[in-house]
């Protein structure tokens, strides 16, 4: 846990209210993205299990957001073509926010739109330098989705260390229910 991080706890479990996701290589496979002649992303494929995991997380009552670095048109094209748009309470894209991960401002915008405090949210992403560092700096829990080796995965400091690591998105619902206080999942 990074310095200065505070947690609202019930026993030993954090009261989790929101789950934030990166877009590229977290919800969509970057290698599947196709671009038009102007360079805009026009199609992509969701990462295996992404839609199912989002359905489960929504069913459990969590607020859900995308926090993505990228240009607005490309990100929104990908979100729409993959059918992701209906699963999110907030979609924050760096071009629109005027800030990109790991800057705290983009995370603050997402948390404000969700109406939750950083300590009651988790960030799921594939990039240590953007997703994990940004989440850790603002006081969110961090889940490193390490399903490929596209990006640097060397950890040189405490702020680069994720709280949890998953190799498949399908692991996320169980992680949330076992680590965080999840009254929502009882009987599911």
Secondary structure by P-SEA (a helix, b strand, c coil): cccccccccccccccccbbbbbccccccccccccccccccccccccccaaaaaaaaaaaabbbbbbbccccaaaaaaaaaaacccccccbbbbccccccccccaaaaaaaaaaaccccccbbbbccccccaaaaaaaabbbbbbbcccccccccccccccccccccccccaaaaaaaacccccccccc
